[in-house]
Amino acid sequence: MTVARFALNGHGSVLVKALNEAITATMNDFGERHGCGPMHWYLREVNGFDRGDVIGFPGGPNDHDLAAGMRLSEAWASLLGLVERDDEIAGYRSWTGTAGSSRIEIWCRT
């Protein structure tokens, strides 16, 4: 029950940060080998980690360049075989799919 102990003694946020940094490093290493630039990645957390969902979004030096963010998001969606959602939130485009047992989402401002 190491995870429960972390959550109970206040170290849960440290664990979440470490997991998200590891997810980001792993995903970006994979993407770099396939010609995709880096994105921010994190595990969705709702009442604990549910299903291992991974969410990505463009960011970095070009945060304000929406066209660059869109190109990056589209490249990742293509690489991962994600499908664009048609029920997106106003001001965003999003793509979803699965890799193994994990659901992957990419969100990008428009």
Salt bridges, closest charged atoms under 4 A:
GLU21 OE2 - LYS17 NZ 3.86
ASP29 OD2 - ARG33 NH2 3.35
ASP53 OD2 - ARG44 NH1 3.45
ASP53 OD2 - ARG51 NH2 2.68
GLU74 OE2 - ARG93 NH1 3.07
GLU84 OE2 - ARG93 NE 2.67
ASP87 OD1 - ARG85 NE 3.01
GLU105 OE2 - ARG44 NH2 2.85
GLU105 OE2 - ARG103 NH1 2.26
